[in-house]
Amino acid sequence: MIVRVRYFASLRERAGADFESIEIDDTADVATLWEALQAKHPRLRDVTVRPLAACDMTYVSWDGPLRGVSEVAFLPPVSGG
């Protein structure tokens, strides 16, 4: 299946794009997708804290399945006060 991936903030800089489409197996989960993206964009391997993931605008866990998902967004964790 084809999934549209959106990158935000520092992840966008590391991937070199705002978004892209990637083909991934129908049985993949968010973690599997992230591993594929790290293989494609080596600078994403430097991310030491897992980013937040949202499938079709809803935050999901990393073991969340991608079946039926059209868009996955990755957002780096933010801190502030």
C-alpha contacts under 8 A as a table, 3 or more apart, distances in Angstrom:
res1	aa1	res2	aa2	distance
1	M	23	E	5.47
1	M	24	I	5.54
1	M	25	D	6.13
1	M	26	D	5.88
2	I	21	S	6.43
2	I	22	I	5.53
2	I	23	E	4.38
2	I	24	I	6.30
2	I	70	S	7.53
3	V	21	S	5.54
3	V	22	I	5.50
3	V	23	E	6.32
3	V	24	I	7.21
3	V	69	V	7.03
3	V	70	S	5.26
3	V	71	E	5.63
3	V	72	V	7.07
4	R	19	F	6.95
4	R	20	E	5.72
4	R	21	S	4.28
4	R	22	I	6.45
4	R	70	S	6.18
4	R	71	E	4.65
4	R	72	V	6.28
5	V	19	F	5.36
5	V	20	E	5.35
5	V	21	S	5.94
5	V	22	I	7.33
5	V	71	E	5.78
5	V	72	V	4.91
5	V	73	A	5.66
5	V	74	F	7.64
6	R	12	R	8.00
6	R	18	D	5.88
6	R	19	F	4.26
6	R	20	E	6.74
6	R	71	E	7.44
6	R	72	V	6.27
6	R	73	A	4.53
6	R	74	F	6.30
7	Y	11	L	5.54
7	Y	12	R	4.66
7	Y	15	A	7.54
7	Y	17	A	7.25
7	Y	18	D	5.35
7	Y	19	F	5.92
7	Y	73	A	5.97
7	Y	74	F	5.29
7	Y	75	L	6.56
8	F	11	L	5.54
8	F	12	R	5.07
8	F	18	D	7.01
8	F	73	A	7.65
8	F	74	F	6.40
8	F	75	L	5.26
8	F	76	P	7.11
9	A	12	R	5.47
9	A	13	E	6.90
9	A	75	L	7.14
9	A	76	P	7.02
10	S	13	E	5.09
10	S	14	R	6.31
10	S	76	P	7.06
11	L	14	R	5.02
11	L	15	A	6.06
11	L	44	L	7.07
11	L	74	F	7.50
11	L	75	L	7.18
11	L	76	P	6.77
12	R	15	A	5.22
12	R	16	G	5.81
12	R	17	A	5.51
12	R	18	D	5.47
12	R	19	F	7.94
13	E	16	G	5.04
13	E	17	A	6.90
14	R	41	H	7.43
14	R	43	R	5.33
14	R	44	L	5.80
15	A	18	D	7.95
15	A	41	H	5.71
15	A	43	R	6.91
15	A	44	L	6.63
17	A	20	E	7.14
24	I	28	A	6.75
24	I	33	L	7.07
25	D	28	A	5.41
26	D	66	L	7.03
26	D	67	R	5.68
27	T	65	P	6.96
27	T	66	L	7.15
27	T	67	R	6.69
28	A	31	A	7.98
28	A	32	T	5.74
28	A	33	L	6.76
28	A	65	P	6.14
28	A	66	L	5.97
28	A	67	R	7.55
29	D	32	T	5.33
29	D	33	L	6.39
29	D	62	W	6.89
29	D	63	D	5.49
29	D	64	G	5.35
29	D	65	P	4.23
29	D	66	L	5.30
30	V	33	L	5.07
30	V	34	W	6.19
30	V	53	A	7.53
30	V	61	S	7.57
30	V	62	W	4.95
30	V	63	D	5.98
30	V	64	G	5.89
30	V	65	P	6.57
30	V	66	L	6.67
31	A	34	W	5.06
31	A	35	E	6.27
31	A	62	W	5.18
31	A	63	D	6.30
32	T	35	E	5.13
32	T	36	A	6.34
33	L	36	A	5.09
33	L	37	L	6.23
34	W	37	L	5.00
34	W	38	Q	6.15
35	E	38	Q	5.07
35	E	39	A	6.30
36	A	39	A	5.13
36	A	40	K	6.31
37	L	40	K	4.99
37	L	41	H	5.90
37	L	44	L	7.51
38	Q	41	H	5.02
38	Q	42	P	5.42
38	Q	43	R	7.31
38	Q	44	L	5.17
38	Q	45	R	5.50
39	A	42	P	5.86
41	H	44	L	5.77
41	H	45	R	7.74
42	P	45	R	5.47
42	P	46	D	7.76
43	R	46	D	5.67
43	R	47	V	7.82
44	L	47	V	5.60
45	R	48	T	7.77
47	V	50	R	7.05
49	V	76	P	7.98
49	V	77	P	7.69
50	R	76	P	7.41
50	R	77	P	7.83
51	P	74	F	5.92
51	P	75	L	5.30
51	P	76	P	4.40
51	P	77	P	5.77
52	L	59	Y	7.33
52	L	74	F	5.67
52	L	75	L	5.03
52	L	76	P	6.06
52	L	77	P	6.41
53	A	59	Y	5.76
53	A	60	V	5.87
53	A	61	S	7.11
53	A	62	W	7.30
53	A	72	V	6.83
53	A	73	A	5.66
53	A	74	F	4.77
53	A	75	L	6.42
54	A	57	M	5.43
54	A	58	T	4.91
54	A	59	Y	4.01
54	A	60	V	5.45
54	A	72	V	5.58
54	A	73	A	5.11
54	A	74	F	6.64
55	C	58	T	5.30
55	C	59	Y	6.34
55	C	60	V	6.50
55	C	66	L	7.78
55	C	69	V	6.35
55	C	70	S	7.63
55	C	71	E	5.76
55	C	72	V	4.53
55	C	73	A	6.50
56	D	69	V	6.42
56	D	70	S	6.47
56	D	71	E	5.17
56	D	72	V	6.27
56	D	73	A	7.94
57	M	71	E	7.91
57	M	72	V	7.82
57	M	73	A	7.64
60	V	64	G	6.10
61	S	64	G	5.27
66	L	69	V	5.23
69	V	72	V	7.45
